Amino acid sequence: MEVGQRQAPSAPPNTRFSSDGFWWWNGAEWKPAVSPDRLWQWNGATWVPRAVAAGSRPGAGVGVVITIGVFAGVLVLVSLLTVVVLLTMGGQIGNLFSNVVGALSGP
C-alpha cells in the first residue's frame, strides 16, 4: 500500500453478506447493508461512506441532459412562433392598439 492511501476497514470474520451485497446476516436475521439513501454501507462493524463507481447511475445524467434539451427546444419553438406572429400580424396589432388609445382619449 502506498503512503497516504487509506485501506477500507474490513468486516469482522463472522459477518456474512448476501451475494448482491445489500444484506448482512447478524446471526439471527438479515439486516440491510446499505442505507435507504444508498450513501452509506455497513461493513460489519460500522457504517462507512459507500463508494459509488463513476458511471454507475447513467440515468441521472442522461435525464438532466434530456430535461435541459426539451426546455431549450420549447423555448426556441415559442420564440420562433412569437416572431412569426409579430411579423405576420404586427400591423394589425399596432392598428388595434391605436384604435383602443383613440377610443379611450376621445370624447
VENNOR-V403883 format. One record per residue. N is the residue number from 0. RES is the residue in three letters. PSI is psi as a letter, one per 20 degrees, with the letter a starting at -180 (NA if undefined). BURIAL is # if it has 9 or more other C-alpha atoms within 8 Angstrom, else .. D_FIRST is the distance of its C-alpha to the first C-alpha in whole Angstrom. Layout:
N | RES | PSI | BURIAL | D_FIRST
N | RES | PSI | BURIAL | D_FIRST
//
This chain:
0 | MET | p | . | 0
1 | GLU | r | . | 4
2 | VAL | p | . | 7
3 | GLY | i | . | 9
4 | GLN | p | . | 7
5 | ARG | q | . | 8
6 | GLN | p | . | 8
7 | ALA | p | . | 12
8 | PRO | p | . | 14
9 | SER | q | . | 15
10 | ALA | q | . | 19
11 | PRO | q | . | 21
12 | PRO | h | . | 22
13 | ASN | j | . | 25
14 | THR | p | # | 25
15 | ARG | p | . | 26
16 | PHE | q | # | 26
17 | SER | r | # | 28
18 | SER | h | . | 28
19 | ASP | i | . | 28
20 | GLY | j | . | 25
21 | PHE | i | # | 28
22 | TRP | q | # | 29
23 | TRP | q | # | 28
24 | TRP | p | # | 30
25 | ASN | j | # | 31
26 | GLY | i | . | 33
27 | ALA | h | . | 36
28 | GLU | r | . | 36
29 | TRP | p | . | 33
30 | LYS | q | . | 32
31 | PRO | p | # | 31
32 | ALA | i | # | 27
33 | VAL | p | # | 27
34 | SER | q | # | 29
35 | PRO | h | . | 32
36 | ASP | i | . | 31
37 | ARG | k | . | 28
38 | LEU | i | # | 26
39 | TRP | q | # | 24
40 | GLN | q | # | 23
41 | TRP | p | # | 23
42 | ASN | j | # | 20
43 | GLY | h | # | 23
44 | ALA | h | . | 23
45 | THR | r | . | 23
46 | TRP | p | . | 23
47 | VAL | q | . | 20
48 | PRO | p | . | 21
49 | ARG | p | . | 21
50 | ALA | o | . | 19
51 | VAL | o | . | 22
52 | ALA | q | . | 21
53 | ALA | p | . | 23
54 | GLY | j | . | 26
55 | SER | i | . | 26
56 | ARG | m | . | 29
57 | PRO | h | . | 31
58 | GLY | h | . | 35
59 | ALA | g | . | 34
60 | GLY | g | . | 34
61 | VAL | h | . | 37
62 | GLY | g | . | 39
63 | VAL | g | . | 39
64 | VAL | g | . | 39
65 | ILE | g | . | 42
66 | THR | g | . | 44
67 | ILE | g | . | 44
68 | GLY | g | . | 45
69 | VAL | g | . | 48
70 | PHE | g | . | 49
71 | ALA | h | . | 49
72 | GLY | g | . | 51
73 | VAL | g | . | 53
74 | LEU | g | . | 54
75 | VAL | g | . | 55
76 | LEU | g | . | 57
77 | VAL | h | . | 59
78 | SER | g | . | 59
79 | LEU | g | . | 61
80 | LEU | g | . | 63
81 | THR | g | . | 64
82 | VAL | g | . | 65
83 | VAL | g | . | 67
84 | VAL | g | # | 69
85 | LEU | h | . | 70
86 | LEU | h | . | 71
87 | THR | h | . | 73
88 | MET | j | . | 74
89 | GLY | g | # | 74
90 | GLY | g | . | 78
91 | GLN | h | . | 79
92 | ILE | g | . | 76
93 | GLY | g | . | 78
94 | ASN | g | . | 81
95 | LEU | g | . | 80
96 | PHE | h | . | 79
97 | SER | g | . | 82
98 | ASN | h | . | 84
99 | VAL | g | . | 83
100 | VAL | g | . | 83
101 | GLY | h | . | 86
102 | ALA | h | . | 87
103 | LEU | h | . | 86
104 | SER | i | . | 87
105 | GLY | r | . | 91
106 | PRO | NA | . | 94
//
